[in-house]
Amino acid sequence: MSVVEQRYQAVLAVIGQGETVTSVAERFGVSRKTVHVWLARYEAGGLEGLADRSHRPAGHPGSRLAEADYYWLGPTFPDGRPHSVPIWGLWSANQGQGAEAETKAGSPMPSSA
């Protein structure tokens, strides 16, 4: 029996047969909270709602760098935009090379003011 089928059986036991959440949880070896989650997911999405979900986070607040976190590297693209690379990119490329590598890599991006 698949995971979805087992969860569906648990949901049917509560909804269709009137069993208590506690007894269903004990029978399926899960917590009462898990049975309540399955009931809510079934109500919201039917059988598809009972399928396993990804645990991968939707995003990370540190995944986007601010403009101040980029360095200007000199030449620009044909449309005038500066070549930029995140500071962490410079750090990883120059790791262990000291201050000499930092000055070769570029200067801070000029301010717009």
C-alpha positions as CSV (number, residue, x, y, z in Angstrom):
1,M,0.0,0.0,0.0
2,S,1.4,3.4,-1.0
3,V,1.9,6.3,1.4
4,V,-1.0,8.2,-0.1
5,E,-3.3,5.1,0.2
6,Q,-2.4,4.7,3.9
7,R,-3.1,8.3,4.6
8,Y,-6.4,8.0,2.7
9,Q,-7.4,5.0,4.8
10,A,-6.7,7.0,7.9
11,V,-8.7,10.0,6.7
12,L,-11.6,7.7,5.7
13,A,-11.5,6.0,9.1
14,V,-12.1,9.4,10.8
15,I,-14.5,11.0,8.3
16,G,-16.4,7.9,7.0
17,Q,-16.4,5.5,9.9
18,G,-16.4,8.0,12.8
19,E,-13.3,6.7,14.5
20,T,-11.5,9.1,16.8
21,V,-8.3,10.8,15.7
22,T,-6.6,9.2,18.7
23,S,-7.5,5.6,17.7
24,V,-6.5,6.2,14.1
25,A,-3.2,7.8,15.1
26,E,-2.4,4.8,17.3
27,R,-3.3,2.3,14.6
28,F,-1.2,4.0,11.9
29,G,1.7,4.7,14.3
30,V,1.6,8.5,14.0
31,S,0.7,11.4,16.2
32,R,-2.7,12.9,16.5
33,K,-1.3,16.1,15.0
34,T,-0.2,14.2,11.9
35,V,-3.8,12.8,11.4
36,H,-5.2,16.3,11.7
37,V,-2.7,17.5,9.1
38,W,-3.8,14.7,6.8
39,L,-7.4,15.6,7.3
40,A,-6.7,19.3,6.5
41,R,-4.7,18.4,3.4
42,Y,-7.4,16.0,2.2
43,E,-10.1,18.7,2.7
44,A,-8.0,21.2,0.8
45,G,-6.6,19.1,-2.0
46,G,-8.3,15.7,-2.1
47,L,-6.0,12.7,-2.8
48,E,-3.3,14.9,-4.3
49,G,-3.2,16.8,-1.0
50,L,-2.1,13.6,0.8
51,A,1.1,13.1,-1.3
52,D,4.5,13.8,0.1
53,R,5.7,17.4,-0.1
54,S,9.1,18.8,-0.7
55,H,11.0,20.0,2.4
56,R,13.1,22.4,0.4
57,P,12.7,26.0,1.5
58,A,11.1,28.4,-1.0
59,G,13.9,30.9,-0.6
60,H,16.5,32.3,1.6
61,P,16.7,35.9,2.7
62,G,20.4,36.0,2.2
63,S,20.3,34.7,-1.4
64,R,19.9,38.2,-2.9
65,L,22.7,40.7,-2.5
66,A,22.3,44.4,-2.3
67,E,23.8,46.7,-4.9
68,A,26.4,47.8,-2.3
69,D,27.6,44.2,-2.2
70,Y,28.9,44.3,-5.8
71,Y,32.3,45.6,-7.1
72,W,32.8,47.4,-10.3
73,L,35.4,45.8,-12.5
74,G,36.2,48.5,-14.9
75,P,35.0,47.9,-18.5
76,T,31.4,47.9,-19.3
77,F,29.0,46.0,-21.5
78,P,28.2,47.5,-24.9
79,D,24.9,49.0,-23.4
80,G,26.9,50.8,-20.7
81,R,26.2,48.5,-17.8
82,P,29.3,47.8,-15.6
83,H,30.7,44.3,-15.3
84,S,29.8,43.4,-11.7
85,V,30.5,40.4,-9.5
86,P,29.4,39.7,-6.0
87,I,31.9,40.3,-3.2
88,W,31.7,36.6,-2.3
89,G,32.7,35.8,-5.9
90,L,35.8,38.0,-5.5
91,W,36.6,36.5,-2.1
92,S,36.3,32.9,-3.3
93,A,38.4,33.7,-6.5
94,N,41.1,35.4,-4.4
95,Q,40.9,33.4,-1.3
96,G,44.3,33.3,0.4
97,Q,46.0,35.8,-1.9
98,G,45.9,38.7,0.5
99,A,45.3,42.4,-0.1
100,E,47.3,42.4,-3.4
101,A,44.6,40.3,-5.0
102,E,41.8,42.6,-3.7
103,T,43.3,45.6,-5.4
104,K,43.8,43.7,-8.7
105,A,40.2,42.5,-8.6
106,G,38.6,45.9,-8.8
107,S,37.5,49.0,-6.9
108,P,34.1,49.5,-5.1
109,M,31.2,50.3,-7.5
110,P,31.0,54.1,-7.9
111,S,28.0,55.6,-6.1
112,S,25.1,57.0,-8.2
113,A,25.1,60.3,-6.2
